[in-house]
Amino acid sequence: MARPRLVVIDLDGTLIDSAPDLIFAAQKMLEQLGQEPVGAEEIRNWIGNGVTMLVKRVLTRKIEPDEPVNGFDRAQQIFSDLYAANLSERSRLYPGVQEGLEELRREGFLLACITNKHSRFTGRLLEQIGLAGYFRSVVCGDTYEERKPHPMPLLKTAERFNIEPCEAVMVGDSINDVRAARAAGFLSVCVPYGYVGSYTVEELGADHVIESIAELPALLATAI
């Protein structure tokens, strides 16, 4: 690896704890559909693979829904409308995010955000939470034909800035982030506090684990 010039960072579970607003929307969706409620911690464990999968998991109570879901289209529309109206009511930055981004910007790193979140939500959430100004590029789950764990969003972002994959790092919290980084030839860094699903952070197999984004500048100073 060359010394990184491009830092690509995931959104949900890495920069922002968005689970409280996602949980609120999911529980209200079930209420409007007249279905039995699901607990907040159970829903939190289902976050991390986009809205479509989250809605399917909430409706089926399964981490891997394996059959068509009755009433899915209506449920997803209800969820999306609820979430769009509550993007940042309960969501918060993780500790160290603001400090880390400020330091990375001061040191001249190119910063990009790559998320599987739909563009309907992403731009507004970044604005509302105060992070939009840090990123030279924001790639959403519907920006390209493929999304993480496919390497396309990472490679397209590197290409946009004329950066070689060996000069880039992907920072995230999930197996999708690590797999995308590995497939793209990026250095991979994980935080331990996000939505890792059934994995532990050690099992994700990232090149490095940091406790917060505030530790990222120091790591990148030595990550050659």
Residue pairs with C-beta under 8 A, 6 or more apart in sequence:
1 166
1 167
1 187
1 223
1 224
2 164
2 166
2 167
2 224
3 167
3 220
3 223
3 224
4 109
4 167
4 168
4 169
4 187
4 220
4 223
5 109
5 110
5 163
5 167
5 168
6 109
6 110
6 112
6 157
6 158
6 161
6 163
6 167
6 168
6 169
7 104
7 109
7 110
7 111
7 112
7 168
7 169
7 171
7 216
7 220
8 112
8 113
8 114
8 154
8 157
8 168
8 169
8 170
8 171
8 186
9 15
9 111
9 112
9 113
9 114
9 170
9 171
9 172
9 213
10 113
10 114
10 115
10 148
10 170
10 171
10 172
10 173
10 174
10 177
10 194
11 18
11 113
11 115
11 117
11 122
11 125
11 126
12 18
12 19
12 47
12 48
12 115
12 117
12 194
12 195
13 19
13 47
13 48
13 172
13 173
13 174
13 191
13 193
13 194
13 195
13 196
14 94
14 171
14 172
14 173
14 177
14 191
14 194
14 213
15 93
15 94
15 97
15 113
15 131
15 213
16 91
16 92
16 93
16 94
16 97
16 125
16 129
16 131
17 91
17 92
17 93
17 94
18 47
18 91
18 125
19 43
19 44
19 47
19 91
19 195
20 90
20 91
20 92
21 83
21 86
21 87
21 88
21 89
21 90
21 91
22 43
22 47
22 54
22 83
23 40
23 43
23 44
24 82
24 86
24 89
24 90
25 79
25 82
25 83
25 86
26 38
26 43
26 54
26 55
26 58
26 79
27 37
27 38
27 40
27 43
28 82
29 55
29 58
29 75
29 78
29 79
29 82
30 36
30 37
30 38
30 58
31 37
32 78
33 71
33 74
33 75
33 78
35 59
38 58
38 61
42 61
43 54
43 58
44 195
45 63
45 197
46 53
46 54
46 57
46 58
46 63
47 54
47 195
48 173
48 174
48 176
48 194
48 195
48 196
48 197
49 116
49 176
50 116
50 117
50 118
50 141
50 147
51 76
51 79
51 80
51 83
51 117
51 118
52 76
53 65
54 79
55 72
55 75
55 76
55 79
56 65
56 69
56 72
57 63
57 65
59 65
59 69
59 71
59 72
59 75
60 67
60 69
63 197
63 198
69 75
80 120
83 121
84 120
84 121
84 124
87 121
87 124
87 125
87 128
88 125
88 128
88 129
91 125
91 129
93 129
93 130
93 131
94 191
94 193
94 212
94 213
95 212
95 214
96 211
96 212
96 213
96 214
96 215
97 131
97 212
97 213
97 214
98 130
99 213
99 214
100 212
100 213
100 214
100 215
100 216
100 217
101 111
101 131
101 134
101 213
103 214
103 216
103 217
104 111
104 216
104 217
104 220
105 111
105 134
107 217
109 220
110 136
110 161
110 163
111 134
111 135
111 136
112 135
112 136
112 137
112 138
112 139
112 157
112 161
113 122
113 126
113 131
113 135
113 137
113 138
113 139
114 138
114 139
114 148
114 153
114 154
114 157
114 170
114 180
115 122
115 138
115 139
115 140
115 141
116 140
116 141
116 147
116 148
116 176
117 125
117 140
117 141
118 140
118 141
118 142
119 140
119 141
119 142
119 143
122 138
122 140
123 132
123 138
126 132
126 135
126 138
132 138
136 161
137 157
137 160
137 161
139 153
139 156
139 157
141 147
143 153
144 152
144 153
144 156
145 152
146 152
146 153
147 153
148 154
148 176
148 177
148 179
148 180
149 175
149 176
149 177
149 179
149 180
149 183
150 180
150 183
151 180
151 183
151 184
151 185
153 180
154 165
154 168
154 170
154 180
154 181
154 184
154 186
155 165
155 184
157 168
158 164
158 165
158 167
158 168
158 184
158 186
165 184
165 185
165 186
166 185
168 184
168 186
168 187
169 181
169 186
169 187
169 188
169 189
169 220
169 223
170 177
170 178
170 180
170 181
170 184
170 186
170 187
170 188
170 189
171 177
171 189
171 190
171 191
171 213
171 216
172 178
172 181
172 188
172 189
172 190
172 191
172 194
173 190
173 191
173 192
173 193
173 194
173 195
173 196
173 201
174 194
174 195
174 196
174 197
174 199
174 204
175 196
175 197
175 199
175 204
177 188
177 190
178 188
178 190
178 204
178 205
178 206
180 186
181 187
181 188
181 206
182 188
182 205
187 207
187 208
187 223
188 205
188 206
188 207
188 208
189 206
189 207
189 208
189 209
189 210
189 216
189 219
190 201
190 204
190 206
190 208
190 209
190 210
191 201
191 209
191 210
191 211
191 212
191 213
192 201
192 209
192 211
196 204
201 209
202 209
207 223
208 219
208 223
210 216
210 219
